[in-house]
Amino acid sequence: MAYELITVENKDHLTIITINRPEAMNAISPLVSAELSTAFDDFSNDPNAWVSIVTGAGDRAFSAGNDLKYQAQHGGEAVSRETARVKGAFGGITFRYDCFKPVIAAVNGFALGGGFEVALACDIIIAADHATFGFPEPRVGMIAGAMGVHRLPRHIPYHLAMGMLLSSKRISAMEAQHYGLVNEVVSMADLMPTAEKWAAEIMQGAPLAIQASKEAALKGLAYPLDEVPRLFPIQETMYASEDFIEGPQAFAEKRPPRWKGR
């Protein structure tokens, strides 16, 4: 598919999705969400795509969030209606619950409002040292409705989360790492190499085992611990896969495994 507002690069088993609106601080309109949703659909459905990195163009912003100019022009109801028609809703990922492939956020600057929500919807966050995070929505008469008000209190202590949500306080990349929101903080020059290094480390594991791990971890949160041993569907697929044999065989033969993802 030809994209106008994002770019997609496939490197072997890695898919790099970039919001390509640096002149607008990579703000996300319903049109951007629709393109992102298609890109995440393609990533999710491609058996040769194992890990994705999502980032923003330039070095100023991962995404400044909702495109307020678009909203002012078209109205809030139109924006909500158009976004609701997009699979995954805002950013194509914030309401996406059926993709169990790992997604890494490479945060290259401001991650504000919806941009922060997109990052929170990812599994791993790598941040440039000048990145900042925050929810300014109340100051423009809105809330962090793309799951930010729900995800943040699940990721950090309640009072820290509420302090950010209610005061629109921004935090630095180092503060975010201290709170446990960010996995690693690096220089801007090292951002994408570091994100790709994480992707490469993940891809040393069997693709179906990685997906089963993510599915079990996410779905297990909804159950008491004494109920989580139940099997999730992808685990059955993993047990029946060629890779389930390849892993032990490679170990016995003292060689790197040759994963097929099936």
C-alpha positions as CSV (number, residue, x, y, z in Angstrom):
1,M,0.0,0.0,0.0
2,A,1.2,3.5,-0.8
3,Y,1.1,5.7,2.4
4,E,1.0,9.5,2.5
5,L,1.3,10.1,6.3
6,I,3.4,7.3,7.5
7,T,6.3,5.1,6.2
8,V,6.8,1.4,6.5
9,E,10.1,-0.4,6.2
10,N,10.5,-4.1,6.2
11,K,14.0,-5.4,7.2
12,D,13.9,-9.2,7.2
13,H,11.5,-10.1,10.1
14,L,11.4,-6.5,11.4
15,T,8.8,-3.9,10.5
16,I,9.5,-0.2,11.2
17,I,6.5,2.0,11.2
18,T,7.2,5.8,11.2
19,I,4.6,8.6,11.6
20,N,5.9,10.9,8.9
21,R,4.5,14.4,9.7
22,P,7.5,16.1,11.3
23,E,6.1,19.5,10.2
24,A,3.1,18.8,12.5
25,M,5.0,17.2,15.3
26,N,3.8,13.9,14.0
27,A,0.2,14.7,15.2
28,I,-2.3,12.0,14.6
29,S,-5.5,12.7,12.8
30,P,-8.1,10.1,11.8
31,L,-6.3,9.8,8.5
32,V,-3.1,9.0,10.2
33,S,-4.8,6.5,12.5
34,A,-6.3,4.8,9.4
35,E,-2.9,4.4,7.8
36,L,-1.3,3.2,11.0
37,S,-4.1,0.7,11.5
38,T,-3.5,-0.7,8.0
39,A,0.2,-1.0,8.7
40,F,-0.4,-2.8,12.0
41,D,-2.9,-5.1,10.2
42,D,-0.3,-6.0,7.7
43,F,2.3,-6.6,10.4
44,S,-0.1,-8.7,12.4
45,N,-1.1,-10.8,9.4
46,D,2.3,-11.4,7.9
47,P,3.8,-14.6,9.2
48,N,7.3,-13.3,8.2
49,A,6.9,-10.2,10.3
50,W,8.0,-11.0,13.9
51,V,8.6,-7.6,15.6
52,S,7.7,-4.0,14.9
53,I,9.2,-0.7,15.9
54,V,7.0,2.4,15.8
55,T,8.6,5.9,15.9
56,G,8.2,9.4,14.6
57,A,10.0,11.3,11.8
58,G,12.6,13.8,12.8
59,D,14.1,14.5,16.3
60,R,11.5,16.7,17.9
61,A,8.5,14.5,18.4
62,F,7.4,10.9,18.6
63,S,3.9,12.3,18.4
64,A,2.4,15.4,19.9
65,G,-0.9,13.5,20.0
66,N,-4.3,14.3,18.6
67,D,-4.2,16.6,15.6
68,L,-6.0,19.6,17.2
69,K,-6.0,21.6,14.0
70,Y,-7.9,18.8,12.3
71,Q,-10.3,18.6,15.2
72,A,-10.9,22.3,15.1
73,Q,-11.6,22.2,11.4
74,H,-13.9,19.1,11.4
75,G,-15.3,19.1,14.9
76,G,-15.0,16.7,17.8
77,E,-17.9,14.5,16.8
78,A,-16.6,13.9,13.3
79,V,-13.1,13.1,14.7
80,S,-14.6,10.6,17.2
81,R,-16.8,9.0,14.5
82,E,-14.0,8.7,12.0
83,T,-11.6,7.3,14.6
84,A,-14.1,4.8,15.8
85,R,-14.2,3.3,12.3
86,V,-10.5,2.5,12.5
87,K,-9.4,-0.9,13.8
88,G,-7.4,-0.2,16.8
89,A,-8.9,3.3,17.0
90,F,-6.5,6.1,17.8
91,G,-3.1,5.5,16.4
92,G,-4.3,2.1,15.0
93,I,-3.0,0.5,18.2
94,T,-4.4,2.0,21.4
95,F,-7.6,-0.2,21.2
96,R,-5.9,-3.2,19.4
97,Y,-6.1,-6.3,21.6
98,D,-5.6,-9.1,19.0
99,C,-1.9,-8.6,18.0
100,F,0.5,-10.6,20.2
101,K,3.6,-9.8,18.2
102,P,6.0,-7.5,20.1
103,V,5.8,-3.8,19.3
104,I,8.6,-1.4,20.4
105,A,8.2,2.3,20.7
106,A,11.3,4.3,19.8
107,V,10.4,7.7,21.3
108,N,12.4,10.4,19.5
109,G,11.0,13.5,21.3
110,F,7.7,14.7,22.6
111,A,5.3,11.9,23.4
112,L,2.3,13.9,24.5
113,G,-1.4,13.1,24.8
114,G,-2.2,10.5,22.1
115,G,1.5,10.1,21.4
116,F,2.0,9.0,24.9
117,E,-1.0,6.7,24.6
118,V,0.5,5.1,21.5
119,A,3.8,4.5,23.3
120,L,1.9,3.0,26.3
121,A,0.2,0.6,24.0
122,C,3.6,-0.8,23.0
123,D,5.4,-3.6,24.8
124,I,8.8,-1.9,25.2
125,I,9.7,1.8,25.2
126,I,13.1,3.1,24.2
127,A,13.5,6.8,24.7
128,A,15.9,9.4,23.4
129,D,17.4,11.4,26.3
130,H,15.5,14.6,25.3
131,A,12.1,12.9,25.1
132,T,9.3,14.0,27.4
133,F,6.0,12.4,28.3
134,G,2.7,13.9,29.4
135,F,-1.1,14.2,29.1
136,P,-2.0,17.8,28.4
137,E,-5.6,16.9,27.4
138,P,-7.4,18.6,30.4
139,R,-5.9,21.9,29.3
140,V,-7.7,21.7,26.0
141,G,-10.9,20.4,27.4
142,M,-10.3,16.7,26.9
143,I,-9.1,13.6,28.6
144,A,-6.6,10.9,27.7
145,G,-9.4,8.8,26.3
146,A,-7.3,6.5,24.0
147,M,-6.7,4.3,27.1
148,G,-4.2,6.7,28.7
149,V,-6.4,7.3,31.8
150,H,-6.6,3.5,32.2
151,R,-3.1,2.3,31.2
152,L,-1.1,4.9,33.2
153,P,-2.5,3.9,36.6
154,R,-1.8,0.3,35.8
155,H,1.8,1.0,34.9
156,I,2.9,3.3,37.8
157,P,1.7,4.0,41.3
158,Y,-1.7,5.5,41.6
159,H,-0.7,8.9,43.0
160,L,2.1,9.4,40.5
161,A,-0.4,8.6,37.7
162,M,-3.1,10.9,39.0
163,G,-0.5,13.7,39.4
164,M,0.3,13.4,35.7
165,L,-3.3,13.0,34.5
166,L,-4.8,15.8,36.6
167,S,-2.0,18.4,36.5
168,S,-0.8,17.7,32.9
169,K,2.7,17.5,34.4
170,R,5.3,16.4,31.9
171,I,8.2,14.1,32.9
172,S,11.6,13.6,31.3
173,A,12.8,10.4,29.8
174,M,15.0,9.7,32.9
175,E,12.0,10.2,35.1
176,A,9.9,7.9,33.0
177,Q,12.6,5.3,33.3
178,H,12.7,5.8,37.0
179,Y,9.0,5.2,37.2
180,G,9.3,2.1,35.1
181,L,7.6,3.4,32.0
182,V,10.7,3.3,29.8
183,N,13.1,0.4,29.4
184,E,16.1,2.3,28.2
185,V,17.2,5.9,27.7
186,V,19.8,6.6,25.0
187,S,21.1,9.5,22.9
188,M,19.1,10.4,19.8
189,A,21.9,9.0,17.6
190,D,21.6,5.6,19.4
191,L,17.8,5.5,19.5
192,M,17.0,3.4,16.4
193,P,20.1,1.2,16.7
194,T,19.1,0.4,20.3
195,A,15.5,-0.3,19.4
196,E,16.7,-2.6,16.6
197,K,19.1,-4.3,19.0
198,W,16.1,-5.0,21.3
199,A,14.2,-6.4,18.3
200,A,17.1,-8.6,17.4
201,E,17.4,-9.9,20.9
202,I,13.6,-10.7,20.9
203,M,14.0,-12.5,17.6
204,Q,16.5,-14.9,19.0
205,G,13.5,-16.5,20.6
206,A,11.0,-18.6,18.6
207,P,8.3,-16.3,17.2
208,L,5.4,-18.4,18.4
209,A,6.9,-18.7,21.9
210,I,7.3,-14.9,22.0
211,Q,3.7,-14.4,20.9
212,A,2.5,-16.9,23.3
213,S,4.4,-15.1,26.1
214,K,2.8,-11.8,25.2
215,E,-0.7,-13.3,24.9
216,A,-0.4,-15.1,28.3
217,A,1.0,-12.1,30.0
218,L,-1.7,-9.7,28.7
219,K,-4.7,-12.0,29.1
220,G,-3.5,-13.4,32.4
221,L,-3.9,-9.9,34.0
222,A,-7.6,-10.4,33.9
223,Y,-7.5,-13.6,36.0
224,P,-6.6,-14.5,39.6
225,L,-3.3,-16.3,39.8
226,D,-4.9,-19.6,40.6
227,E,-6.7,-19.5,37.2
228,V,-4.0,-18.3,34.9
229,P,-2.4,-21.7,34.2
230,R,-5.2,-22.3,31.6
231,L,-3.8,-22.5,28.1
232,F,-4.3,-19.7,25.6
233,P,-4.9,-20.5,22.0
234,I,-1.5,-19.6,20.6
235,Q,0.1,-21.9,23.1
236,E,-1.6,-24.8,21.5
237,T,-0.2,-23.5,18.1
238,M,3.2,-23.2,19.6
239,Y,3.2,-26.8,20.9
240,A,2.2,-28.1,17.5
241,S,4.8,-26.0,15.6
242,E,8.0,-27.1,13.9
243,D,9.9,-24.6,16.1
244,F,8.8,-26.5,19.2
245,I,11.0,-29.4,17.9
246,E,13.7,-27.1,16.4
247,G,14.5,-25.4,19.8
248,P,15.5,-28.5,21.7
249,Q,17.1,-30.1,18.6
250,A,19.3,-27.0,18.1
251,F,20.2,-27.0,21.8
252,A,21.2,-30.7,21.7
253,E,23.3,-30.1,18.5
254,K,24.9,-27.0,20.1
255,R,23.9,-24.7,17.2
256,P,21.8,-21.6,16.8
257,P,18.1,-22.4,16.1
258,R,16.6,-21.8,12.7
259,W,13.2,-20.5,13.5
260,K,10.4,-20.7,11.0
261,G,7.5,-19.2,12.9
262,R,5.3,-22.2,12.2
